[in-house]
Amino acid sequence: MRSHAKRALIYADHEVASDGRQTVKRRRPHYLHMTGIDDRTATVDELKKTVQDFCEERDWDQFHDPKELAIGIVTEAAELLEPFRFQTPERCREMLADPVRGAHLRDELADVLYFTLRFAQLNGIDLTAALTVKLAEDAAHYPVDKARGCRAKYSDL
């Protein structure tokens, strides 16, 4: 883990009270201190661990079987899709740029990622390896010379 990411992912040992005089000893989960973490600094493994900690603190393992997590992925993906339905590409970009609508869409995308990370974490799936294999398969199905600029299914190329 990178040093600046490591500092952001630790548990807080104390908190200063609102009056500024008293320190309250409390351990807070590391995901509440993830400021400054972004795609350039966080690893997939760190994200999986963050989601795992969040769920285990709430005793949610009992609800997270593969079927329920797959349902969560699809449900959240549908919630991400719904605002874009019947919109032009330009309107979709405007919605993403809008502070309120964009925040809602980012939340829905984060929900999809949450369920994806949780599914992978609980089922021993290495997402980087899975994506690498899938891209290699897709490269064979969609050779650049046939697929460039074309959205046809590989069987129709």
C-alpha positions as CSV (number, residue, x, y, z in Angstrom):
1,M,0.0,0.0,0.0
2,R,1.3,3.4,-0.9
3,S,2.3,5.5,2.1
4,H,-0.3,8.3,1.6
5,A,-3.0,5.7,1.0
6,K,-1.9,3.8,4.1
7,R,-2.3,6.9,6.3
8,A,-5.8,7.5,5.0
9,L,-6.9,3.9,5.5
10,I,-5.9,3.5,9.2
11,Y,-8.3,3.6,12.2
12,A,-8.5,6.9,14.1
13,D,-7.3,6.6,17.6
14,H,-9.1,9.7,19.0
15,E,-11.3,12.6,18.1
16,V,-11.3,16.1,19.5
17,A,-14.7,17.0,21.1
18,S,-16.6,19.9,19.6
19,D,-15.5,22.2,22.5
20,G,-12.0,21.6,21.4
21,R,-10.8,20.6,25.0
22,Q,-11.6,16.9,25.4
23,T,-10.2,14.0,23.4
24,V,-12.5,11.0,23.1
25,K,-10.9,7.7,22.5
26,R,-12.7,5.9,19.7
27,R,-11.8,3.6,16.9
28,R,-13.4,4.5,13.6
29,P,-13.5,2.3,10.6
30,H,-10.8,3.1,8.0
31,Y,-13.4,3.7,5.2
32,L,-14.5,6.8,7.1
33,H,-11.0,8.2,6.6
34,M,-10.6,7.5,2.9
35,T,-10.2,11.2,1.9
36,G,-7.5,11.7,-0.7
37,I,-7.9,8.1,-2.1
38,D,-8.8,7.8,-5.7
39,D,-8.4,5.4,-8.7
40,R,-4.7,6.3,-9.0
41,T,-3.8,5.4,-5.4
42,A,-6.2,2.6,-4.3
43,T,-5.8,-1.0,-5.4
44,V,-8.6,-3.4,-6.1
45,D,-7.5,-5.4,-3.1
46,E,-7.8,-2.4,-0.8
47,L,-11.3,-1.7,-2.1
48,K,-12.3,-5.3,-1.5
49,K,-11.0,-5.1,2.0
50,T,-12.8,-1.8,2.6
51,V,-16.1,-3.3,1.5
52,Q,-15.4,-6.5,3.5
53,D,-14.8,-4.5,6.7
54,F,-17.9,-2.4,6.2
55,C,-20.1,-5.6,5.8
56,E,-18.5,-7.6,8.6
57,E,-19.0,-4.7,11.0
58,R,-22.7,-5.0,10.3
59,D,-22.8,-8.8,10.2
60,W,-24.0,-8.9,6.6
61,D,-22.1,-12.0,5.5
62,Q,-25.2,-14.0,6.2
63,F,-27.1,-12.1,3.5
64,H,-24.4,-12.1,0.9
65,D,-24.6,-15.3,-1.1
66,P,-23.8,-15.3,-4.8
67,K,-27.4,-15.0,-5.9
68,E,-28.2,-12.0,-3.6
69,L,-25.0,-10.2,-4.7
70,A,-25.7,-10.8,-8.4
71,I,-29.2,-9.4,-7.8
72,G,-27.6,-6.4,-6.1
73,I,-25.4,-5.8,-9.1
74,V,-28.3,-6.0,-11.6
75,T,-30.6,-3.9,-9.4
76,E,-28.0,-1.1,-8.9
77,A,-27.1,-1.2,-12.6
78,A,-30.7,-0.7,-13.5
79,E,-30.9,2.3,-11.1
80,L,-27.8,3.7,-12.9
81,L,-29.4,3.2,-16.3
82,E,-32.9,4.6,-15.5
83,P,-32.1,8.3,-15.7
84,F,-30.4,7.9,-19.1
85,R,-33.4,6.2,-20.7
86,F,-34.7,8.1,-23.6
87,Q,-32.0,10.7,-23.3
88,T,-29.7,11.9,-26.1
89,P,-25.9,11.4,-25.6
90,E,-25.6,15.1,-25.1
91,R,-28.2,15.1,-22.4
92,C,-26.5,12.2,-20.7
93,R,-23.3,14.1,-20.6
94,E,-25.1,17.2,-19.2
95,M,-26.6,15.0,-16.4
96,L,-23.2,13.7,-15.5
97,A,-21.8,17.3,-15.3
98,D,-24.7,18.6,-13.2
99,P,-23.6,18.6,-9.5
100,V,-26.8,17.1,-8.2
101,R,-27.7,14.6,-10.9
102,G,-24.0,13.7,-11.4
103,A,-23.7,13.0,-7.7
104,H,-26.7,10.7,-7.9
105,L,-25.3,8.8,-10.9
106,R,-21.9,8.4,-9.2
107,D,-23.7,7.0,-6.1
108,E,-25.4,4.4,-8.3
109,L,-22.2,3.5,-10.1
110,A,-20.5,3.2,-6.7
111,D,-23.3,0.8,-5.6
112,V,-22.6,-1.4,-8.7
113,L,-18.9,-1.4,-7.8
114,Y,-19.7,-2.2,-4.1
115,F,-21.7,-5.3,-5.1
116,T,-19.1,-6.3,-7.7
117,L,-16.3,-6.0,-5.1
118,R,-18.3,-7.9,-2.5
119,F,-19.1,-10.7,-4.9
120,A,-15.5,-11.0,-5.9
121,Q,-14.2,-10.8,-2.3
122,L,-16.6,-13.5,-0.9
123,N,-16.1,-15.8,-3.9
124,G,-12.4,-15.7,-4.3
125,I,-12.4,-14.0,-7.7
126,D,-9.4,-12.0,-8.7
127,L,-11.0,-9.2,-10.7
128,T,-7.8,-8.1,-12.4
129,A,-7.1,-11.7,-13.6
130,A,-10.7,-12.1,-14.6
131,L,-10.7,-8.9,-16.6
132,T,-7.4,-9.7,-18.2
133,V,-8.7,-13.1,-19.4
134,K,-12.0,-11.5,-20.6
135,L,-10.1,-8.8,-22.6
136,A,-7.9,-11.5,-24.2
137,E,-11.1,-13.5,-25.2
138,D,-12.8,-10.3,-26.5
139,A,-9.6,-9.4,-28.5
140,A,-9.9,-12.7,-30.3
141,H,-13.6,-12.2,-31.0
142,Y,-13.2,-8.6,-32.0
143,P,-10.0,-8.2,-34.0
144,V,-9.2,-4.5,-34.6
145,D,-9.2,-4.8,-38.4
146,K,-12.8,-6.0,-38.3
147,A,-14.3,-4.4,-35.2
148,R,-12.8,-0.8,-35.3
149,G,-15.7,1.6,-35.4
150,C,-18.3,-1.2,-35.6
151,R,-20.7,-2.2,-32.9
152,A,-21.8,-5.5,-34.4
153,K,-21.7,-8.7,-32.4
154,Y,-18.5,-10.8,-33.1
155,S,-20.6,-13.4,-34.9
156,D,-21.7,-10.7,-37.3
157,L,-18.3,-9.3,-38.1
